[in-house]
Amino acid sequence: NSFPLLTSYAQVEEALHSLHDDRHDFGTVVVDSTDWLEPLIWEHTCRKNGWASIEAPGYGRGYIEANAVWRQFLDTLNRLRTERGMAVVLIAHSAVKRFEAPDSEAFDRYELKMQKGALGLIVEWADAILFAQEETRIKKEQLGQNIRTRGESTGRRVMQCNAKPSFIAGNRYALPDVLPLSWQALVDAMQSPAAQAA
Protein backbone atom coordinates (compact mmCIF):
# COMPACT_ATOMS: atom_id res chain seq x y z
CA ASN A 1 0.00 0.00 0.00
CA SER A 2 1.24 3.54 -0.65
CA PHE A 3 0.38 7.20 -0.38
CA PRO A 4 -0.40 9.09 -3.59
CA LEU A 5 2.35 11.26 -5.06
CA LEU A 6 3.10 13.88 -2.41
CA THR A 7 3.67 17.33 -3.89
CA SER A 8 4.57 19.41 -0.82
CA TYR A 9 6.62 18.92 2.31
CA ALA A 10 3.47 19.52 4.38
CA GLN A 11 1.94 16.43 2.71
CA VAL A 12 5.10 14.44 3.52
CA GLU A 13 4.86 15.49 7.18
CA GLU A 14 1.17 14.58 7.25
CA ALA A 15 1.86 11.13 5.78
CA LEU A 16 4.66 10.41 8.28
CA HIS A 17 2.55 11.60 11.23
CA SER A 18 -0.27 9.38 9.98
CA LEU A 19 2.10 6.38 9.99
CA HIS A 20 3.13 7.29 13.53
CA ASP A 21 -0.29 8.08 15.02
CA ASP A 22 -2.82 5.92 13.13
CA ARG A 23 -3.51 2.19 13.38
CA HIS A 24 -1.90 0.17 10.58
CA ASP A 25 0.01 -3.05 9.96
CA PHE A 26 2.83 -1.60 7.84
CA GLY A 27 6.29 -2.76 8.83
CA THR A 28 8.33 -0.61 6.44
CA VAL A 29 8.23 2.99 5.27
CA VAL A 30 9.97 3.73 1.96
CA VAL A 31 10.75 7.29 0.86
CA ASP A 32 11.12 7.27 -2.91
CA SER A 33 13.14 9.36 -3.37
CA THR A 34 15.11 11.73 -1.15
CA ASP A 35 16.45 13.67 -4.13
CA TRP A 36 12.84 14.37 -5.18
CA LEU A 37 12.00 15.27 -1.58
CA GLU A 38 14.82 17.82 -1.50
CA PRO A 39 13.08 20.45 -3.72
CA LEU A 40 9.95 20.11 -1.56
CA ILE A 41 12.08 20.85 1.51
CA TRP A 42 13.65 23.83 -0.26
CA GLU A 43 10.21 25.14 -1.27
CA HIS A 44 8.95 24.70 2.32
CA THR A 45 12.03 26.53 3.69
CA CYS A 46 11.61 29.39 1.19
CA ARG A 47 7.90 29.80 1.95
CA LYS A 48 8.58 29.84 5.70
CA ASN A 49 11.27 32.52 5.31
CA GLY A 50 9.74 34.55 2.47
CA TRP A 51 12.56 33.81 0.03
CA ALA A 52 12.22 33.69 -3.75
CA SER A 53 14.67 30.77 -3.95
CA ILE A 54 16.86 28.63 -1.69
CA GLU A 55 19.90 30.66 -2.80
CA ALA A 56 18.24 34.06 -2.25
CA PRO A 57 19.64 34.69 1.27
CA GLY A 58 23.21 34.09 0.01
CA TYR A 59 26.29 32.52 1.60
CA GLY A 60 24.63 29.08 1.78
CA ARG A 61 22.16 30.27 4.43
CA GLY A 62 19.19 28.81 2.54
CA TYR A 63 20.72 25.35 2.56
CA ILE A 64 21.56 25.66 6.27
CA GLU A 65 17.91 26.48 7.01
CA ALA A 66 16.81 23.56 4.81
CA ASN A 67 19.11 21.24 6.79
CA ALA A 68 17.07 22.06 9.91
CA VAL A 69 14.00 20.71 8.09
CA TRP A 70 15.99 17.61 7.06
CA ARG A 71 16.84 17.05 10.75
CA GLN A 72 13.14 17.23 11.68
CA PHE A 73 12.36 14.76 8.89
CA LEU A 74 15.02 12.32 10.14
CA ASP A 75 13.77 12.74 13.74
CA THR A 76 10.28 11.74 12.56
CA LEU A 77 11.73 8.67 10.83
CA ASN A 78 13.55 7.81 14.07
CA ARG A 79 10.22 7.90 15.92
CA LEU A 80 8.68 5.55 13.35
CA ARG A 81 11.62 3.20 13.88
CA THR A 82 11.75 3.30 17.67
CA GLU A 83 8.10 3.83 18.63
CA ARG A 84 6.34 1.91 15.84
CA GLY A 85 9.05 -0.68 15.08
CA MET A 86 9.10 0.21 11.39
CA ALA A 87 12.02 -0.36 9.06
CA VAL A 88 12.94 2.82 7.17
CA VAL A 89 14.24 2.78 3.59
CA LEU A 90 15.37 5.93 1.83
CA ILE A 91 15.92 5.68 -1.91
CA ALA A 92 18.05 8.19 -3.80
CA HIS A 93 19.29 8.47 -7.33
CA SER A 94 22.98 8.75 -8.01
CA ALA A 95 25.02 11.03 -10.22
CA VAL A 96 28.65 10.92 -11.23
CA LYS A 97 30.49 13.74 -9.48
CA ARG A 98 34.10 14.82 -9.25
CA PHE A 99 35.57 13.87 -5.86
CA GLU A 100 38.41 16.05 -4.61
CA ALA A 101 40.27 13.63 -2.35
CA PRO A 102 42.64 15.31 0.13
CA ASP A 103 45.26 12.56 -0.21
CA SER A 104 45.20 11.76 -3.94
CA GLU A 105 44.31 13.21 -7.32
CA ALA A 106 40.65 14.01 -7.96
CA PHE A 107 38.49 11.30 -9.53
CA ASP A 108 34.88 10.66 -10.55
CA ARG A 109 32.53 8.63 -8.39
CA TYR A 110 28.85 7.97 -7.87
CA GLU A 111 27.29 10.13 -5.16
CA LEU A 112 23.73 10.74 -4.09
CA LYS A 113 22.11 13.39 -6.26
CA MET A 114 21.65 15.84 -3.38
CA GLN A 115 23.06 19.03 -1.90
CA LYS A 116 26.16 18.35 0.18
CA GLY A 117 24.73 19.33 3.60
CA ALA A 118 21.60 17.17 3.28
CA LEU A 119 23.69 14.32 1.90
CA GLY A 120 25.97 14.49 4.95
CA LEU A 121 23.00 14.37 7.34
CA ILE A 122 21.53 11.30 5.65
CA VAL A 123 24.85 9.46 5.41
CA GLU A 124 25.48 10.07 9.11
CA TRP A 125 21.93 9.02 10.05
CA ALA A 126 21.66 5.81 8.03
CA ASP A 127 22.58 2.40 9.45
CA ALA A 128 23.31 1.12 5.96
CA ILE A 129 24.02 2.87 2.70
CA LEU A 130 23.74 0.37 -0.11
CA PHE A 131 24.65 1.09 -3.72
CA ALA A 132 22.38 -0.84 -6.09
CA GLN A 133 23.69 -1.57 -9.54
CA GLU A 134 23.66 -3.99 -12.39
CA GLU A 135 26.85 -6.02 -12.13
CA THR A 136 29.30 -5.47 -14.97
CA ARG A 137 32.46 -7.12 -16.10
CA ILE A 138 35.24 -5.75 -18.26
CA LYS A 139 35.79 -7.44 -21.59
CA LYS A 140 38.99 -6.85 -23.56
CA GLU A 141 39.22 -7.54 -27.28
CA GLN A 142 42.28 -7.47 -29.49
CA LEU A 143 41.63 -5.33 -32.58
CA GLY A 144 44.77 -5.45 -34.67
CA GLN A 145 47.44 -3.65 -32.68
CA ASN A 146 44.92 -2.15 -30.26
CA ILE A 147 43.02 -3.58 -27.30
CA ARG A 148 39.43 -2.41 -26.95
CA THR A 149 38.01 -2.44 -23.43
CA ARG A 150 34.30 -2.33 -22.77
CA GLY A 151 31.95 -3.07 -19.93
CA GLU A 152 29.15 -5.57 -20.30
CA SER A 153 26.35 -6.56 -17.97
CA THR A 154 26.28 -9.94 -16.26
CA GLY A 155 22.50 -9.51 -15.88
CA ARG A 156 22.81 -9.80 -12.09
CA ARG A 157 21.50 -6.93 -9.92
CA VAL A 158 23.46 -6.43 -6.71
CA MET A 159 23.81 -4.25 -3.62
CA GLN A 160 27.28 -2.97 -2.84
CA CYS A 161 27.46 -2.79 0.97
CA ASN A 162 30.90 -1.30 1.61
CA ALA A 163 32.57 1.77 0.13
CA LYS A 164 34.88 1.73 -2.84
CA PRO A 165 36.52 4.73 -4.48
CA SER A 166 33.79 4.73 -7.15
CA PHE A 167 30.77 5.00 -4.81
CA ILE A 168 29.52 5.78 -1.29
CA ALA A 169 28.40 2.76 0.74
CA GLY A 170 28.80 1.41 4.26
CA ASN A 171 26.88 -0.21 7.07
CA ARG A 172 26.82 -0.96 10.80
CA TYR A 173 26.02 -4.67 10.33
CA ALA A 174 29.30 -6.15 9.08
CA LEU A 175 27.60 -7.00 5.79
CA PRO A 176 29.64 -8.63 3.02
CA ASP A 177 30.84 -6.41 0.18
CA VAL A 178 28.18 -7.59 -2.27
CA LEU A 179 24.67 -9.04 -1.87
CA PRO A 180 22.00 -9.93 -4.42
CA LEU A 181 19.53 -7.06 -4.82
CA SER A 182 16.71 -8.55 -2.78
CA TRP A 183 15.04 -7.70 0.52
CA GLN A 184 15.41 -11.29 1.74
CA ALA A 185 19.15 -11.35 1.01
CA LEU A 186 19.56 -8.15 3.03
CA VAL A 187 17.47 -9.40 5.97
CA ASP A 188 19.34 -12.73 6.03
CA ALA A 189 22.71 -10.96 5.98
CA MET A 190 21.63 -8.58 8.78
CA GLN A 191 20.63 -11.56 10.92
CA SER A 192 23.91 -13.43 10.37
CA PRO A 193 26.20 -14.08 13.38
CA ALA A 194 28.73 -11.53 12.03
CA ALA A 195 26.03 -8.85 11.77
CA GLN A 196 24.69 -9.63 15.24
CA ALA A 197 28.20 -9.27 16.71
CA ALA A 198 28.77 -5.88 15.01
C-alpha positions as protocol buffer text, in pm:
chain_id: "A"
residue {
  index: 1
  type: ASN
  ca { x: 0 y: 0 z: 0 }
}
residue {
  index: 2
  type: SER
  ca { x: 124 y: 354 z: -65 }
}
residue {
  index: 3
  type: PHE
  ca { x: 38 y: 720 z: -38 }
}
residue {
  index: 4
  type: PRO
  ca { x: -40 y: 909 z: -359 }
}
residue {
  index: 5
  type: LEU
  ca { x: 235 y: 1126 z: -506 }
}
residue {
  index: 6
  type: LEU
  ca { x: 310 y: 1388 z: -241 }
}
residue {
  index: 7
  type: THR
  ca { x: 367 y: 1733 z: -389 }
}
residue {
  index: 8
  type: SER
  ca { x: 457 y: 1941 z: -82 }
}
residue {
  index: 9
  type: TYR
  ca { x: 662 y: 1892 z: 231 }
}
residue {
  index: 10
  type: ALA
  ca { x: 347 y: 1952 z: 438 }
}
residue {
  index: 11
  type: GLN
  ca { x: 194 y: 1643 z: 271 }
}
residue {
  index: 12
  type: VAL
  ca { x: 510 y: 1444 z: 352 }
}
residue {
  index: 13
  type: GLU
  ca { x: 486 y: 1549 z: 718 }
}
residue {
  index: 14
  type: GLU
  ca { x: 117 y: 1458 z: 725 }
}
residue {
  index: 15
  type: ALA
  ca { x: 186 y: 1113 z: 578 }
}
residue {
  index: 16
  type: LEU
  ca { x: 466 y: 1041 z: 828 }
}
residue {
  index: 17
  type: HIS
  ca { x: 255 y: 1160 z: 1123 }
}
residue {
  index: 18
  type: SER
  ca { x: -27 y: 938 z: 998 }
}
residue {
  index: 19
  type: LEU
  ca { x: 210 y: 638 z: 999 }
}
residue {
  index: 20
  type: HIS
  ca { x: 313 y: 729 z: 1353 }
}
residue {
  index: 21
  type: ASP
  ca { x: -29 y: 808 z: 1502 }
}
residue {
  index: 22
  type: ASP
  ca { x: -282 y: 592 z: 1313 }
}
residue {
  index: 23
  type: ARG
  ca { x: -351 y: 219 z: 1338 }
}
residue {
  index: 24
  type: HIS
  ca { x: -190 y: 17 z: 1058 }
}
residue {
  index: 25
  type: ASP
  ca { x: 1 y: -305 z: 996 }
}
residue {
  index: 26
  type: PHE
  ca { x: 283 y: -160 z: 784 }
}
residue {
  index: 27
  type: GLY
  ca { x: 629 y: -276 z: 883 }
}
residue {
  index: 28
  type: THR
  ca { x: 833 y: -61 z: 644 }
}
residue {
  index: 29
  type: VAL
  ca { x: 823 y: 299 z: 527 }
}
residue {
  index: 30
  type: VAL
  ca { x: 997 y: 373 z: 196 }
}
residue {
  index: 31
  type: VAL
  ca { x: 1075 y: 729 z: 86 }
}
residue {
  index: 32
  type: ASP
  ca { x: 1112 y: 727 z: -291 }
}
residue {
  index: 33
  type: SER
  ca { x: 1314 y: 936 z: -337 }
}
residue {
  index: 34
  type: THR
  ca { x: 1511 y: 1173 z: -115 }
}
residue {
  index: 35
  type: ASP
  ca { x: 1645 y: 1367 z: -413 }
}
residue {
  index: 36
  type: TRP
  ca { x: 1284 y: 1437 z: -518 }
}
residue {
  index: 37
  type: LEU
  ca { x: 1200 y: 1527 z: -158 }
}
residue {
  index: 38
  type: GLU
  ca { x: 1482 y: 1782 z: -150 }
}
residue {
  index: 39
  type: PRO
  ca { x: 1308 y: 2045 z: -372 }
}
residue {
  index: 40
  type: LEU
  ca { x: 995 y: 2011 z: -156 }
}
residue {
  index: 41
  type: ILE
  ca { x: 1208 y: 2085 z: 151 }
}
residue {
  index: 42
  type: TRP
  ca { x: 1365 y: 2383 z: -26 }
}
residue {
  index: 43
  type: GLU
  ca { x: 1021 y: 2514 z: -127 }
}
residue {
  index: 44
  type: HIS
  ca { x: 895 y: 2470 z: 232 }
}
residue {
  index: 45
  type: THR
  ca { x: 1203 y: 2653 z: 369 }
}
residue {
  index: 46
  type: CYS
  ca { x: 1161 y: 2939 z: 119 }
}
residue {
  index: 47
  type: ARG
  ca { x: 790 y: 2980 z: 195 }
}
residue {
  index: 48
  type: LYS
  ca { x: 858 y: 2984 z: 570 }
}
residue {
  index: 49
  type: ASN
  ca { x: 1127 y: 3252 z: 531 }
}
residue {
  index: 50
  type: GLY
  ca { x: 974 y: 3455 z: 247 }
}
residue {
  index: 51
  type: TRP
  ca { x: 1256 y: 3381 z: 3 }
}
residue {
  index: 52
  type: ALA
  ca { x: 1222 y: 3369 z: -375 }
}
residue {
  index: 53
  type: SER
  ca { x: 1467 y: 3077 z: -395 }
}
residue {
  index: 54
  type: ILE
  ca { x: 1686 y: 2863 z: -169 }
}
residue {
  index: 55
  type: GLU
  ca { x: 1990 y: 3066 z: -280 }
}
residue {
  index: 56
  type: ALA
  ca { x: 1824 y: 3406 z: -225 }
}
residue {
  index: 57
  type: PRO
  ca { x: 1964 y: 3469 z: 127 }
}
residue {
  index: 58
  type: GLY
  ca { x: 2321 y: 3409 z: 1 }
}
residue {
  index: 59
  type: TYR
  ca { x: 2629 y: 3252 z: 160 }
}
residue {
  index: 60
  type: GLY
  ca { x: 2463 y: 2908 z: 178 }
}
residue {
  index: 61
  type: ARG
  ca { x: 2216 y: 3027 z: 443 }
}
residue {
  index: 62
  type: GLY
  ca { x: 1919 y: 2881 z: 254 }
}
residue {
  index: 63
  type: TYR
  ca { x: 2072 y: 2535 z: 256 }
}
residue {
  index: 64
  type: ILE
  ca { x: 2156 y: 2566 z: 627 }
}
residue {
  index: 65
  type: GLU
  ca { x: 1791 y: 2648 z: 701 }
}
residue {
  index: 66
  type: ALA
  ca { x: 1681 y: 2356 z: 481 }
}
residue {
  index: 67
  type: ASN
  ca { x: 1911 y: 2124 z: 679 }
}
residue {
  index: 68
  type: ALA
  ca { x: 1707 y: 2206 z: 991 }
}
residue {
  index: 69
  type: VAL
  ca { x: 1400 y: 2071 z: 809 }
}
residue {
  index: 70
  type: TRP
  ca { x: 1599 y: 1761 z: 706 }
}
residue {
  index: 71
  type: ARG
  ca { x: 1684 y: 1705 z: 1075 }
}
residue {
  index: 72
  type: GLN
  ca { x: 1314 y: 1723 z: 1168 }
}
residue {
  index: 73
  type: PHE
  ca { x: 1236 y: 1476 z: 889 }
}
residue {
  index: 74
  type: LEU
  ca { x: 1502 y: 1232 z: 1014 }
}
residue {
  index: 75
  type: ASP
  ca { x: 1377 y: 1274 z: 1374 }
}
residue {
  index: 76
  type: THR
  ca { x: 1028 y: 1174 z: 1256 }
}
residue {
  index: 77
  type: LEU
  ca { x: 1173 y: 867 z: 1083 }
}
residue {
  index: 78
  type: ASN
  ca { x: 1355 y: 781 z: 1407 }
}
residue {
  index: 79
  type: ARG
  ca { x: 1022 y: 790 z: 1592 }
}
residue {
  index: 80
  type: LEU
  ca { x: 868 y: 555 z: 1335 }
}
residue {
  index: 81
  type: ARG
  ca { x: 1162 y: 320 z: 1388 }
}
residue {
  index: 82
  type: THR
  ca { x: 1175 y: 330 z: 1767 }
}
residue {
  index: 83
  type: GLU
  ca { x: 810 y: 383 z: 1863 }
}
residue {
  index: 84
  type: ARG
  ca { x: 634 y: 191 z: 1584 }
}
residue {
  index: 85
  type: GLY
  ca { x: 905 y: -68 z: 1508 }
}
residue {
  index: 86
  type: MET
  ca { x: 910 y: 21 z: 1139 }
}
residue {
  index: 87
  type: ALA
  ca { x: 1202 y: -36 z: 906 }
}
residue {
  index: 88
  type: VAL
  ca { x: 1294 y: 282 z: 717 }
}
residue {
  index: 89
  type: VAL
  ca { x: 1424 y: 278 z: 359 }
}
residue {
  index: 90
  type: LEU
  ca { x: 1537 y: 593 z: 183 }
}
residue {
  index: 91
  type: ILE
  ca { x: 1592 y: 568 z: -191 }
}
residue {
  index: 92
  type: ALA
  ca { x: 1805 y: 819 z: -380 }
}
residue {
  index: 93
  type: HIS
  ca { x: 1929 y: 847 z: -733 }
}
residue {
  index: 94
  type: SER
  ca { x: 2298 y: 875 z: -801 }
}
residue {
  index: 95
  type: ALA
  ca { x: 2502 y: 1103 z: -1022 }
}
residue {
  index: 96
  type: VAL
  ca { x: 2865 y: 1092 z: -1123 }
}
residue {
  index: 97
  type: LYS
  ca { x: 3049 y: 1374 z: -948 }
}
residue {
  index: 98
  type: ARG
  ca { x: 3410 y: 1482 z: -925 }
}
residue {
  index: 99
  type: PHE
  ca { x: 3557 y: 1387 z: -586 }
}
residue {
  index: 100
  type: GLU
  ca { x: 3841 y: 1605 z: -461 }
}
residue {
  index: 101
  type: ALA
  ca { x: 4027 y: 1363 z: -235 }
}
residue {
  index: 102
  type: PRO
  ca { x: 4264 y: 1531 z: 13 }
}
residue {
  index: 103
  type: ASP
  ca { x: 4526 y: 1256 z: -21 }
}
residue {
  index: 104
  type: SER
  ca { x: 4520 y: 1176 z: -394 }
}
residue {
  index: 105
  type: GLU
  ca { x: 4431 y: 1321 z: -732 }
}
residue {
  index: 106
  type: ALA
  ca { x: 4065 y: 1401 z: -796 }
}
residue {
  index: 107
  type: PHE
  ca { x: 3849 y: 1130 z: -953 }
}
residue {
  index: 108
  type: ASP
  ca { x: 3488 y: 1066 z: -1055 }
}
residue {
  index: 109
  type: ARG
  ca { x: 3253 y: 863 z: -839 }
}
residue {
  index: 110
  type: TYR
  ca { x: 2885 y: 797 z: -787 }
}
residue {
  index: 111
  type: GLU
  ca { x: 2729 y: 1013 z: -516 }
}
residue {
  index: 112
  type: LEU
  ca { x: 2373 y: 1074 z: -409 }
}
residue {
  index: 113
  type: LYS
  ca { x: 2211 y: 1339 z: -626 }
}
residue {
  index: 114
  type: MET
  ca { x: 2165 y: 1584 z: -338 }
}
residue {
  index: 115
  type: GLN
  ca { x: 2306 y: 1903 z: -190 }
}
residue {
  index: 116
  type: LYS
  ca { x: 2616 y: 1835 z: 18 }
}
residue {
  index: 117
  type: GLY
  ca { x: 2473 y: 1933 z: 360 }
}
residue {
  index: 118
  type: ALA
  ca { x: 2160 y: 1717 z: 328 }
}
residue {
  index: 119
  type: LEU
  ca { x: 2369 y: 1432 z: 190 }
}
residue {
  index: 120
  type: GLY
  ca { x: 2597 y: 1449 z: 495 }
}
residue {
  index: 121
  type: LEU
  ca { x: 2300 y: 1437 z: 734 }
}
residue {
  index: 122
  type: ILE
  ca { x: 2153 y: 1130 z: 565 }
}
residue {
  index: 123
  type: VAL
  ca { x: 2485 y: 946 z: 541 }
}
residue {
  index: 124
  type: GLU
  ca { x: 2548 y: 1007 z: 911 }
}
residue {
  index: 125
  type: TRP
  ca { x: 2193 y: 902 z: 1005 }
}
residue {
  index: 126
  type: ALA
  ca { x: 2166 y: 581 z: 803 }
}
residue {
  index: 127
  type: ASP
  ca { x: 2258 y: 240 z: 945 }
}
residue {
  index: 128
  type: ALA
  ca { x: 2331 y: 112 z: 596 }
}
residue {
  index: 129
  type: ILE
  ca { x: 2402 y: 287 z: 270 }
}
residue {
  index: 130
  type: LEU
  ca { x: 2374 y: 37 z: -11 }
}
residue {
  index: 131
  type: PHE
  ca { x: 2465 y: 109 z: -372 }
}
residue {
  index: 132
  type: ALA
  ca { x: 2238 y: -84 z: -609 }
}
residue {
  index: 133
  type: GLN
  ca { x: 2369 y: -157 z: -954 }
}
residue {
  index: 134
  type: GLU
  ca { x: 2366 y: -399 z: -1239 }
}
residue {
  index: 135
  type: GLU
  ca { x: 2685 y: -602 z: -1213 }
}
residue {
  index: 136
  type: THR
  ca { x: 2930 y: -547 z: -1497 }
}
residue {
  index: 137
  type: ARG
  ca { x: 3246 y: -712 z: -1610 }
}
residue {
  index: 138
  type: ILE
  ca { x: 3524 y: -575 z: -1826 }
}
residue {
  index: 139
  type: LYS
  ca { x: 3579 y: -744 z: -2159 }
}
residue {
  index: 140
  type: LYS
  ca { x: 3899 y: -685 z: -2356 }
}
residue {
  index: 141
  type: GLU
  ca { x: 3922 y: -754 z: -2728 }
}
residue {
  index: 142
  type: GLN
  ca { x: 4228 y: -747 z: -2949 }
}
residue {
  index: 143
  type: LEU
  ca { x: 4163 y: -533 z: -3258 }
}
residue {
  index: 144
  type: GLY
  ca { x: 4477 y: -545 z: -3467 }
}
residue {
  index: 145
  type: GLN
  ca { x: 4744 y: -365 z: -3268 }
}
residue {
  index: 146
  type: ASN
  ca { x: 4492 y: -215 z: -3026 }
}
residue {
  index: 147
  type: ILE
  ca { x: 4302 y: -358 z: -2730 }
}
residue {
  index: 148
  type: ARG
  ca { x: 3943 y: -241 z: -2695 }
}
residue {
  index: 149
  type: THR
  ca { x: 3801 y: -244 z: -2343 }
}
residue {
  index: 150
  type: ARG
  ca { x: 3430 y: -233 z: -2277 }
}
residue {
  index: 151
  type: GLY
  ca { x: 3195 y: -307 z: -1993 }
}
residue {
  index: 152
  type: GLU
  ca { x: 2915 y: -557 z: -2030 }
}
residue {
  index: 153
  type: SER
  ca { x: 2635 y: -656 z: -1797 }
}
residue {
  index: 154
  type: THR
  ca { x: 2628 y: -994 z: -1626 }
}
residue {
  index: 155
  type: GLY
  ca { x: 2250 y: -951 z: -1588 }
}
residue {
  index: 156
  type: ARG
  ca { x: 2281 y: -980 z: -1209 }
}
residue {
  index: 157
  type: ARG
  ca { x: 2150 y: -693 z: -992 }
}
residue {
  index: 158
  type: VAL
  ca { x: 2346 y: -643 z: -671 }
}
residue {
  index: 159
  type: MET
  ca { x: 2381 y: -425 z: -362 }
}
residue {
  index: 160
  type: GLN
  ca { x: 2728 y: -297 z: -284 }
}
residue {
  index: 161
  type: CYS
  ca { x: 2746 y: -279 z: 97 }
}
residue {
  index: 162
  type: ASN
  ca { x: 3090 y: -130 z: 161 }
}
residue {
  index: 163
  type: ALA
  ca { x: 3257 y: 177 z: 13 }
}
residue {
  index: 164
  type: LYS
  ca { x: 3488 y: 173 z: -284 }
}
residue {
  index: 165
  type: PRO
  ca { x: 3652 y: 473 z: -448 }
}
residue {
  index: 166
  type: SER
  ca { x: 3379 y: 473 z: -715 }
}
residue {
  index: 167
  type: PHE
  ca { x: 3077 y: 500 z: -481 }
}
residue {
  index: 168
  type: ILE
  ca { x: 2952 y: 578 z: -129 }
}
residue {
  index: 169
  type: ALA
  ca { x: 2840 y: 276 z: 74 }
}
residue {
  index: 170
  type: GLY
  ca { x: 2880 y: 141 z: 426 }
}
residue {
  index: 171
  type: ASN
  ca { x: 2688 y: -21 z: 707 }
}
residue {
  index: 172
  type: ARG
  ca { x: 2682 y: -96 z: 1080 }
}
residue {
  index: 173
  type: TYR
  ca { x: 2602 y: -467 z: 1033 }
}
residue {
  index: 174
  type: ALA
  ca { x: 2930 y: -615 z: 908 }
}
residue {
  index: 175
  type: LEU
  ca { x: 2760 y: -700 z: 579 }
}
residue {
  index: 176
  type: PRO
  ca { x: 2964 y: -863 z: 302 }
}
residue {
  index: 177
  type: ASP
  ca { x: 3084 y: -641 z: 18 }
}
residue {
  index: 178
  type: VAL
  ca { x: 2818 y: -759 z: -227 }
}
residue {
  index: 179
  type: LEU
  ca { x: 2467 y: -904 z: -187 }
}
residue {
  index: 180
  type: PRO
  ca { x: 2200 y: -993 z: -442 }
}
residue {
  index: 181
  type: LEU
  ca { x: 1953 y: -706 z: -482 }
}
residue {
  index: 182
  type: SER
  ca { x: 1671 y: -855 z: -278 }
}
residue {
  index: 183
  type: TRP
  ca { x: 1504 y: -770 z: 52 }
}
residue {
  index: 184
  type: GLN
  ca { x: 1541 y: -1129 z: 174 }
}
residue {
  index: 185
  type: ALA
  ca { x: 1915 y: -1135 z: 101 }
}
residue {
  index: 186
  type: LEU
  ca { x: 1956 y: -815 z: 303 }
}
residue {
  index: 187
  type: VAL
  ca { x: 1747 y: -940 z: 597 }
}
residue {
  index: 188
  type: ASP
  ca { x: 1934 y: -1273 z: 603 }
}
residue {
  index: 189
  type: ALA
  ca { x: 2271 y: -1096 z: 598 }
}
residue {
  index: 190
  type: MET
  ca { x: 2163 y: -858 z: 878 }
}
residue {
  index: 191
  type: GLN
  ca { x: 2063 y: -1156 z: 1092 }
}
residue {
  index: 192
  type: SER
  ca { x: 2391 y: -1343 z: 1037 }
}
residue {
  index: 193
  type: PRO
  ca { x: 2620 y: -1408 z: 1338 }
}
residue {
  index: 194
  type: ALA
  ca { x: 2873 y: -1153 z: 1203 }
}
residue {
  index: 195
  type: ALA
  ca { x: 2603 y: -885 z: 1177 }
}
residue {
  index: 196
  type: GLN
  ca { x: 2469 y: -963 z: 1524 }
}
residue {
  index: 197
  type: ALA
  ca { x: 2820 y: -927 z: 1671 }
}
residue {
  index: 198
  type: ALA
  ca { x: 2877 y: -588 z: 1501 }
}
